């Protein structure tokens, strides 16, 4: 009977993930595409698939485990065991005789070497104690360093938060002060503007009054000029009349006298009008001077207002610039806080990872100690069950009905058909024990007779279930620990320049087994391996170029790497070239590859 566990190179207690991981590794190694024409590899690949099909199915695996145990127990029957033990006893007797002869010959040398051996034993014990003390000191130092680092992280975070809050409070206080200054400047600006508008309105009102007075004087001057012109015309007429009368010889002296009086009056009126005109012109000149002064005052006020506006705008701009600078400083502080927060998050993640690792290590250590304790407990339970009916069937006192039935079936199959009196007697005891233990009432009565309560059985079954759950978690964590230890070792070797490790690490990133898939990281390590002419690394790099995975697609470069890898003996590259050469296409003639061929290449590489 084939041992599928040996075929997949796993333990019989392996989990589904262990079986799946081992199957992937072996399937890649023995795939026919990687080993073309190798019949042994093809047979091995078939056995691997058969084993995976059985062990990956829980029901089929359970049935197979039963058959495997039966086959193992059938091969190791009691007669074979007795014969083997007899042969071992004879060999041990012969070895004891030889040792006695040697001991007699070496007795003298023993006394001489006893002291040296004792000293060597003491030295080894001392070295072991020192090593243990050193390991304990290193462990305690690592714990103290982890605690100190945690305290440093906590202090750093507290200081960062306090510094950030103080800086933010100071910045907000400065911004508030600037806002108060800006509001004060704006209020002062509004006050100056209001005063200027009031003064301007008064000056404009005075200017309007002066303008109205000027217009009234001009009207009055115009009327007086007209009256003066009329008086001048009248005086001229009177002079002409006087002249006419004088030429007539004073015939009418009374008319002449009246005309002269009228001429004097007209002259007096003219002088009066001229005086009024000069006065009006003087008043008009004064009004013009006042008007010009008012205009100059308005102009000065406007200049003062413009200067005040400029000063206010400059102050406001200065305050705004300062506020903007403070805001930029706050933004920079926020960016620094964000950066520090990211760093703290990274440190926390690393710290959590180390704590998880430490917890996992502690859990594994505790579980291993628990396994030792459980093994001792199981042995004690077997010793306790041995003199009872449970011991006849080879089960514990708290075995389930299914376990009792299975144990009975195995023993019947082992002893059935045997004629030896001892075996017949054993079979009779088995049947008697099964008759009692398979009946619930009889079993309960028998348990009372051997002082075992139902509560004790229930508690033991609970402990068994709890132990199985802990063992399952232990296997999972141990598998994860082994993987990451392998990953760390592979990474260290790759960084040291091992091309095999570089290619293997690239494949882990490429396929995403147990880690997140990352084509760019895969291409990086494939390139490192290809630099050292590693055949599979060059082939994998060529496939990435052909498929455009993790790097810009370039079929010509990819095919070149694959051909070089084939010349260096890469089976995957040879298989890829053989697959692409089956059906030539137009793209092949032009140096490229068709989609079908590229998919074949990809499949070949992944396999």
Secondary structure, 3 states (H helix, E strand, C coil): CCCHHHHCCCCCCCCHHHHHHHHHHHHHHHCCCCCCCCHHHHHHHHHHHHHHHHHCCHHHHHHHHHHHHHHHHHHCCHHHHHHHHHHHHHHHHHHHHHHHHHHHHHHHHHHHHHHHHHHHHHHHHHHHHHHHHHHHHHHHHHHHHHHHHHHHHHHHHHHHHHHHHHHHHHHHHHHHHHHHHHHHHHHHHHHHHHHHHHHHHHHHHHHHHHHHHHHHHHHHHHHHHHHHHHHHHHHHHHHHHHHHHHHCCCCCHHHHHHHHHHHHHHHHHHHHHHHHHHHHHHHHHHHHHHHHHHHHHHHHHHHHHHHHHHHHHHHHHHHHHHHHHHHHHHHHHHHHHHHHHHHHHHHHHHHHHHHHHHHHHHHHHHHHHHHHHHHHHHHHHHHHHHCCHHHHHCCCCCCCHHHHHHHHHHHHHHHCCCCCHHHHHHHHHHHHHHHHHCCHHHHHHHHHHCCCCHHHHHHHHHHHHHHHHHHHHHHHHHHHHHHHHHHHHHHHHHHCCCHHHHHHHHHHHHHCCCCCCCHHHHHHHHHHHHHCCCHHHHHHHHHHHHHCCCCCCCHHHHHHHHHHHHHCCCHHHHHHHHHHCCCCCHHHHCCCCCHHHHHHHHHHHHC
